[in-house]
Amino acid sequence: MARQYIRKYELTISPVDADSRIIKDLRVSFEVTKSILSYPNLCRISIFNPNQDTISAIESKYTQIVLNAGYEGSMGLIFKGEIRNGFISKTKTDKIVTLYAGDGEKDWQNSFFNRTYSESVSMRQVIADVIATFKNTSQGALEGLPQTADKLLGQTISGSSKDVLDGFAKEYGFTWSIQDGELVTTPLEEPLQGDEAVVLNAKTGMINSPTITEIGVDVTCLLNPKLLPNRAIKIESLGSDVAIGNLYFREIKTTSGEGTYKIDEVTFSGDSREGDWISSIKARRI
């Protein structure tokens, strides 16, 4: 594993009708929240003292930004999406541009689905048909779907594409989300298949002890771009805290938090010059 010491980032700004700009030397701070929810993953990023060309590049709505971050030798993608809005503020020494962006934002807001199925089709095919209405979002892994959808025979399905997917997810028991421009589905209680679980312990950057929750665990570690929603993590820990809330008459098992979990949500937060450079994870036990 690369040494987790020298912070690295690269921010690419790609306006619709202009050349891309790459920022990697200015001071930036950010907070990226990614989850298994169907609502777009969100990013807030502040750029300190950008030049006028950079400011011009980010003025239009739906300009795409790509943020890679990590440590020297282990930098990776932590956000890809479109700008929602932004503003400029000033201090005595700095001009700061703060941007807010969503992953799949334009498609999530504007896509519409309308189709009548005259024969039996698999839910996988139906989901693929809905994804096709997302013009700028590609199809990712489709897992956790039933093989048939006979109840759709002769029915017309019409509405916002995101609402159609939400309805299917509730009825058939899967989750869907847009992750870095790809729409994926998974079983609620299981991670995506094929990726090896990310091991978290003191040597790989885990900070303090994990906190046991009702459904799994909360854990914080040094910023690691491999920690993504729907991926499995394996915690190796000597101790843990317990945070169950105001619940009574319930037996709580003594546990170290060790085990394998599915990531439900991860927040990447950092400042390239000072302060945090971490991943904060909420995960459920598999």
Steps between C-alpha positions, in 0.01 A plus 500: 500500500627851414613714790211716625695816550507752211152630412417509131201619299407590142188695409386504135242759392335435162261769369259394227642736235857561613827322572544310826711644778702294747576631849748320725717764665251746649365448849161325496267368768215259434225280640361220282212282621423182305233248596280214378200737495345592165551871575811641321833477679604850605824697496599832651841625396671833571783626279732762647620786278415362153578717198232659284518225234412240764215713635361539147518123445273427796239771447258289292261252661563130430872554437657164584758463775715196577685481833778248562658494844707285734866469585807490281490168315137424587288782361161405351159628391280623785246710307368555149197719435351829386508839669169605659604846611787694651603827655808714563606625842798700621712517813785740574743274314297269274237489229306175541273339238265243653321254273213260566458205262291185460587165341263439207324821595366597157371151416352451846296818467393481135469136383151364418382146424193392306455146368240223468616140530301261281692187605674361807841656560767467767543776755859529379371596155248745645770669707725518194215667310461761775875563513492569126297815576795637702691666215826561686493201738625156399389157622716355774468174694139378526477262797220401734227506232228231462510303177144569388253786517180332378279755675606756238333311215262739324579788734611849406775638722527877488664762717827651612772238447625536857147448638454191281825354635405587859171313456667188361768509774236511774291224344782260418737572790812644341682835513607721210732795483722694264868454579747713302276513194388135510161375618533186714260272686578272795320287761443706815700269725782398265794679333582502132666179389852473361682763708722382782406640841707798614680416825484767772733486798756724667762420236272589207392833650208431736464783753405407857246219551187425295161583649241221505152606380166320475565382144877487488784737567628856457873531439746772401831462320752696298365598158476191279332528156431123497237544770183534292128432554396137441856375556598258778739591781667270749570656838782373716478669838594445863213699648186701422243744632124438499244757379147354501305814601227529765395137488415294805444133592730385220798272532808642330763245403854579606701532180821650371337606176707249307329346202389564143261782413338669200558876465168688504656849507845654488599864547836617371612825664828680472710811461811476284698722737380422852241324716311185403574264211269215590224255403204459737301182439156370597471129427264209565604155610479238227 
